[in-house]
């Protein structure tokens, strides 16, 4: 204990603070912005192989027109304007990963700049720098900045709404500004589904604040804006969202697919405690702090600090999270990480406040502990960013390239159903024509013997390539075990999240 409170450590803290201050607040902010842009650019330029969902979006959009996007028979489970943006990108080049991921990348950069503008208005200078850093290096935000999905635009549109609300509170809105705010809100609601939670939660909170301050003119203006947004949402729901909810196979729609991720209502006090710990752990992982108790502590302290000092902002940012829980309990929205990226700006603001509280206490009582905690905060998100990427990668391109180089006349290529969309996306690039390959059956959740029966039809062939990616459960192990028993392996190529095996099935054992 004497060591932790030694004068040498206190001097070290003071010297560190002096050096930090000498570098300057604006310079640190610029460093963090550059860091965030560079990480996102590296991710974007890495040109990963498209995964199953990306291939389905690219393939689906390229096969129908702008008018078809609004038709029920061509519905895809993504916001309409997001699909329009992607249609524009794919019309330039469907086979170029940089083209199809351009808009998610741009939305990620917009998010970074908007977050900095918003956080600067809300928290102290030290908390702001911590928040800017956490947002810049957040692994999930970096990863989804280069993925052909709507999650990057969810974050950008959420921040745009928050910025609009803060602007509405801090400046005088004339009728023209009210109309413009309502019009912009109506437009961007068609880009992101979770904006409804922001409008309901943050909008209601803002209405209560204004009522307490007796700001009747602004209350009336906000009421008009939300009426227009409500009408717009009803129109959008009947035109598109209701079809998206039932999107899927004939036996399973979107709601059924994610049924295990909905919030279950607790039946006891212990159940409530479990839900709270689950929320804290989930929030910690979303921000990029894998040590969940540490992230949970930061959040609790941040909630307390904001509640005591900036209660209006607490409700503004926390109320959409409550709305999400309510809708999930109604089995209408999954509590799955990718669908909750729009929480991240609010969570980072709370967490930065909590980290600042701990830092102020630790630097006076236990400087060494303060250094350790700050070190964990700085290192964890950056280290996690790269491990997260490798976890999600499905690098099918090197595998297809290998098959192309080693494929002989008469070879059969069997494509596991999970790899089929990505394989079709790259088929032209690697000279695979229809008839050159077979797509395996999907028996997910059914009797695995169906896979074995499907593979048995390939017996009698001397060279059969088995290619897979996007594996469900342990299906790959079942297939390998069966193939090793009925044939002889001749070659193999194993990549990140994808693999291919060459078997001789001419003499079935």
N, C-alpha and C positions, 0 to 999 in steps of 0.2 A: 504493500500500500504506500509506503514511503517512496518507493521507486516511481510509482504511478503519479505521485504528486511532487516529484522532485523539481527543484528550480531549473535544472537543465532542460527538462521537458517543457516547462513553461516558457523558457527562453526560446526553445525551438519553435513552439507555437507562435510566439510573438514575431520571430524572424520570418516564419512562413507567411504570416498575415501581412507583414511589411512588403515582402516580395510580391505577394498576390496583389496588393494595392498599387504597388509601383507599376505593375504590368497594365493596370487600368481596367476599369469595369467594361468599357466599350471594346477594348482589345480582347478580353476574355469572351465577350459575347460574339465577336467576329470569329474567334477561333472555334467556338461551338457551332456557329452557323456553317462555317467551312467544313467542319468535321461531319455535320449532318449531311451536307450536300455531297461530300466526297464518298461517304458510306453508301448513300443512295445511288450515286453514279456508278460506283464499283459493282453494286448489285445489279443495276440495269445493264451494264456492259458485260456482265459475266455470261450473258446469253445462255442461260440454263435451258435444258430441254423443256418443252411444254408438258404439263401434267394432264391428267385425264380431264379435269374441268376446263382448263384452258383450251385444250384441243376441241372439246365439245362446243365451247363458245365460238371459237374461230371457225370451225367447220359449219356450225349451225348458222351463224350470221352471214357467212359468205354465200350460202345457198338460197337466201331470199332477200327481197327488196326492203326499202324503208317502210313501205306500206304494209308489208307482211309482218313487220315487227309488232303491229297493233292488233293483229288477228289472233284469235284464240287458238287456231290450229297450229300456229307457229310460235306460240309463247315459249319464252325461256325464263327461268326463275331469277331474273335480274331486272333492275330498274330500267324503264324505257329509254331515258336520255343517256344512260350509261351504254346501252346497246347502240344507240344512234352514234355516239362518239366512237365506239369500237367499229361500227360499220364504216365510218369515214376512214379510220386507220387501216382496216382490212381491205378497203377498196383500193388503197395504194399498194399494199403487198400483203397477201394472206400468209405467205411463207416466210416472212421476215419477223423474227421474234422482237426486234427492236421496235418495229412498227406497231405490232399488236399490243405491246406493253407501254407505248408512249404515253397515253393518257393517265394510267395509274402512276407513272413516274412523275408527270407534271403535277398531278394532284398532290403527290407526296411533298414536292417542293413548296407548293402553295400552302400546305398544312404547316410546314416548318415556319414560314414567314408569318402566317396568321397567328400561330400559337405564341410566337415571340411578342407580337403586338398586343395580344390579349393578356398574357401573363404579366407583362410589364405594368399594366394598369391595376393589377389585383394584389400582388404580393410584394414583400420587401425586396431590396436589391439582392441580398444574399440568396433568398428563396428563389428569386427570379433566375439567377445564374444557375442554381441547382436544377430548376425546372427546365431551363433551356438546354442544359447538358443532357438530362434524362430523356427529353423529347428527341434530341438530335441523334442519340445512340440507341434509342429503343429498338430492340431486335425485331419485334413484330412489325413496326412501322417501316423499318428498313427492308425486311423481307417482302412485304406486300407492296412496296413501292415498285417492284418489278414482277408483278403477277397479274395476269389478265383476269382480274376479278374486281368487284366493286368496293372492296374494303378500304382501299386508299381514298377513294372518293367519299366514302362515308365519313372519314375523319375530316377531310377538307370541308365538306358541306356542313358538318357539325360546328366546326370552328367559324365558318362564315356566318352561321346563324348566331352564335355567341357574340361575334364581333358586331353584328347588326343590333342585337339587343343592348349591348353596352353603348353603342353609338346612339341608340334611341334614348337611353337614360341620360346621357351626358350632353346632348345637344337638343336644340329646339327644332322640332319637325313641323314643317309647313305641310299643307295638303298634298303638294307635289311629292314631298319626301315620303309621306305615308303611303301614297299610291305606289311609288317606286319600290319601297321596302316590301310591300305586299306582292308586287309583281315579281320581284326577284325571288322572294320566298316561294311563290307558286311554281316558278320555273325550276328551282333547284330541288324541290320536293320530288321531282320526277327523276332525279339523279340518285337519290339515296332513300331507302325505306326507313332507317332509324330516325330520320328527322322528325317523324311524328312524335317520338318520345321526347325530343328536345322541345318541340312546340308545346306539348301538353305540360311537361314538367317545368321547364324554365319559364314558359309563358305564363302559367298559373302563378308561379312564385313571383314573377315580376309584377303581375297584376295585384297581388297582395301587398307588395312593397309600396306600390304607387297609391293604393287605397289608404295605407297607414299614413302616407305623407299628404293625403288629400290632393293629389295631383290629378284633378278631374279631367283636364284636357287630355293628358297623356293616357289616362285610363280609357277614355272614349276612342282615342286614336288606336290604342293597342287592341281594343275590342273589335273595331272595324277590320284591322289587319288580320286578326285571328278568325273572324267570320269568313273572310275571303279565302284564307288558307283552309278552313274547314270545308267550304264548298269545293275548293280545288281537290282536296283529298277524297271527298265522296265521289267526285267525277273520276279521279284516278283509280279508286278502288273498284268501281264497277267496270271500268274500261280495261284494267290490267291486273290489279293485285289479286282479285278473287280467283283469277285463272292461275296465277303463280302459286297460290296456296295449294291448289290441287295438282300442281305440276309433278310429273314423275311417271313411273310405269303404271300400267293398268291396275296394279295391285298395291302400289305404294306411292303416295304423294309426298310433297315436301314436309308437311306436318307429321305424317307417319314416320318418315325417315328419321326425323330428329326427336321423336317422342321421348327418348331416354334422357334428353338434355333439358327438358322443361323443369321448372321449379316445382317441387312437391311441397305442399303445405305441411308444416311441422305439426305433429300431434302431441308434443310435450315440450316442456321447457328445455329438456336436453336436445330436442330436435331443433329448437331455435338457436341454441349455442352452436350446434353442428353447422347450421346454415351460415351463421356469422363467420365461423372459422373458414368455411368453404369460400365465402365471398372474399375474405382477406387474402387467402391463398391464391385464389383466381386473379384477384387484382394485382397482387405482387408479381405473379408470372406474366401478366399482361404488360406491366411496366418494364419488366426485365430484371427483377430481383428474384432469383430462384430460391434464395434462402427465405422461405415464406414467413417464419416468425419475425425476421428482421423487417421485411416489407410490411407485414401486418402491424408491427409496432410503429413504423413511420406513418402509416395511414391513420391509425387511431390517434396519434399525437397531432397529425395534421387536421383531422376532423375536429378535435377539441380546440385547437388553436383558431381555426376558421370560425367555429361556432361562437367562441368567446369574443373574438376581435372583428370578424367580418361576416356576421351572420347572414346578411343578404346574399353575399357571394356563396356561402355554404349551401344555401337552398337553391340558388341558381344552378350550381354545378352538380349537386347531389340529387335533386329532384328527378332528373331524367333517368338516373339509375334506379330509383324507386319505381318509376313508371315501367321500366323494363322488367323488373321483378313481377309487377302486377300482371303485365301482359303475358309473361312466361308462365305464371301460375294459372293463367287461363288457357294454356297450351297453344299459344299463338306465336311465340318467339323463343328460339332456343338459346340457352345460356352456354353457348359454345364460343371459345376464344375468338375465332375469326369474325363472328357476328357481333362481338363486343368491342371491336377496335375503337368505336366512337366514344367509349368510356375513357380511353387513355388520356386525352387532354385533361379532363377533370381529375382523374386519379393522380396524374403527375403533379398537378398543382397542390393537391392535398398532401402527397408524399413529400414534395419539396418543403412545404411548411413544417411537416413533422421532422424531417432531417435537420432543418434549421433550428428547431426547438432543442433537439438532442445536442447539436453542435454548440449552441450557446451555453447549455448546462455542462457539457463535457469539458469544454476548454477551461472552465474555472475549477472544476473538481478533479477530473481525471483526464489530463491532456492526452495520455497514451491511448486511452479508450476512444477519445474523439478522433485521433489519427486513424485508428484501426477501422472505426465505423465509416469514416469518410473514404478510406481506401477501398472498403468493400463496395460502397456505393459507386465509386468511380470505375472499378474494375469489372464488376459483375455484368452490366449490360453489354459492354464491348465484347467480353469473352463469350457471352451467350449468343451474340449475333451470329457468329460463325458456326457454332454447334447447332443452332436452330436451322440454319440453311442446309447443312448436310443431312439433318433429320428429314427434311421435306423433299430433298432432291430425288427426282426420278429420271436419271440421265440415260434415256433410251437411245440418243443419237450415236454414241460410241458403239453400242451394241448392234444397232442396225448397220453401221459402217463396217463392223467386223463381219457380219453375216454377208454383206454385199461382196467383200473381198474374198471370202472363203467359200461362198456358195458355188455349187457345181450344177451342171445340167441335170435336171430330174430331181433335185432336192425339194423337199416339202418344208414349208415354213408354217408352223402352227403358232398362232398368236393368242396368248391368254386374254380372256375378255377384258380384263382391267387395263391391258396395254393397248387394246384395239384403237381407241380414239387417237392417242399419240402416234401410234404406228401409221394410221391412215393419214394423219397430218403430215408426216415426213415421208410417206411412201413415194411420192413423186421425186423428192430430192435424192432418194437412194435407189431409184429405178425399180421400185416394186409396183407392178401393175395388178389390177384386179384379176384374179385367177392364179397369181403367183404365191398366194398365201391363203391360209384358212383361219377363220376367227373361231376360237373355242366358245363353248356354251357357258352361260352363267347359271350356276346353281347355288348362289349365295344363300346361306341359311337353309339349304335343302340337303338331301342325301348326297354326300360327297362321292358315292359310287357312280353318280351321273358323269363326273369328270373322268373317271376310269373307263367307263363305257365309251365316252367320247374319244379318249386317247387310243383305246383298243382298235378303233377303226383304222388307225394309221399303221397297224402291224402289217408286216410284209414288205415295208419300204426300207431300203438300205440306209438312206440319209434323211433324217427328220430333225429339223431345227425346232426347238421349243423355246419361245421367247416370252418373257413376262416382265411386267412392272405393275405398280399400284396393286400389290398383293393384298388380298383380304384374309385376315386371320393367319392360319397355318396352311393355307391351300397349296403353297409352293412346296412345303415339306411332304404333303400327301402325294403330289404329282411326282416329285423326285423319287420318293420311295417306290412308287408303282413303276416308274420308268426304269429304275435300276433293277427291278425284278423281271421285267419283260424284255429288256434290251440291253445294249452295251453302249456306254458313253464313249464318244470318240473325240469330243472337243467341248470347250466351254469358254465363255467370256462373261465375267461378272463385273458389273459396274456399280455405281451408287444408285440403289433403288431400282435397278434393272439388270437382267441377266438373260443369257441364251445358252442352250445346251444342244449339242449335236448327238443324236442317238442312232444307232443301227438297230432297227426293229425288224430286220428281215427274217431273223430266226427267233421267234417268240419263245421265251423260256417258260 
